[in-house]
Amino acid sequence: MDGAVGAATFSMPATPWLVGSQGLIAGGTLAILADSPLAAAIGSALPPQTGLVTSELSLRFLRPVRAGGDLVAYGTLVHGGRSLGLSHVRIIDGDGRLVADGSSMCFIRSASPPGGDTPATEAHEPASADRPSSRLDPWQRPALGEVLGQEVWDRMSGLEIFQAQKEGELPYPPHHFLTGTRVVGVSPGEVIFTLPAHEWLCSPQRTVQGGVIAMLADTALSCAIIASTPAGTAVAAMDLKVNYLRPAPADGRDLRAHGRVRHVGRTIAIAESEVTNADGKPVALATGSAMLRNASPADLSKTH
């Protein structure tokens, strides 16, 4: 993290652990990186004892992202009022290319006083050489999972692929093993994913980070689009918008994202998803669109 008042810069390794079944880092996964500088750019300009809550996050995806190197996100404050804050983010890949652009709206409010309702964090002993915490971070270890070969995409429809992954007949990608996302329901134009709300993915407030929720929402709606396409169709995400309704505590229970297709044309598809918590209460609503290319490889690096 780096920055000044009204600006914040964060970086994230484009580790193979983030790769999905198509062999690329999905656009929604970039929300994990984008969410931090978007909030920090606004927060850096706030007075003491003032907090913020993300209301909306929007991203536009400009080119595919491969594993390797670092991704860097530059957040800047656009507007900071008494009750609303607006910020902008640009995400650059290791080759200096702009891969995504986005914005976020936040509610500004007084922070909880010391000793208030904020959950206390557990104390941890310092790391030592004989503890797992001093070894390689998880993202630095050899990635588990497999990317599906082009022959699979040429032979099977999106619906058939997700059904096979659900039944254990096709492997999950590395992204599944890092985050815990998995498909639990699939039908034409609809896919349901779950994600355990564990502390690996939480914010300092011990709620699931907003970018992680956006990633889950994007996974469901993007895969719903893929599940509506025939074999040999490449799907490239174009944008994502997420509205947050309530925080999701890092309580270890599953978040559930139900993605549904709303329109599929010759070149453009639009879908939506709803993220709910383990009690069935809505956490976030999302919409997104994607470009469809028939008879194109699943790896779209040559078509953007």
Secondary structure by P-SEA (a helix, b strand, c coil): ccccccbbbbbbbbcccccccccccccccaaaaaaaaaaaaaaaaccccccccccbbbbbbccccccccbbbbbbbbccccccbbbbbbbbbccccccccccbbbbbbbbccccccccbbbbbbcccccccccccccccccccccccccaaaaacccaaaaaaaaaaccccccccccccccccccccccbbbbbbccccccccccccccaaaaaaaaaaaaaaaaaaaccccbbbbbcbbbbbbccccccccbbbbbbbbbcccccccccbbbbbbcccccccccccbbbbbbccccccccccc
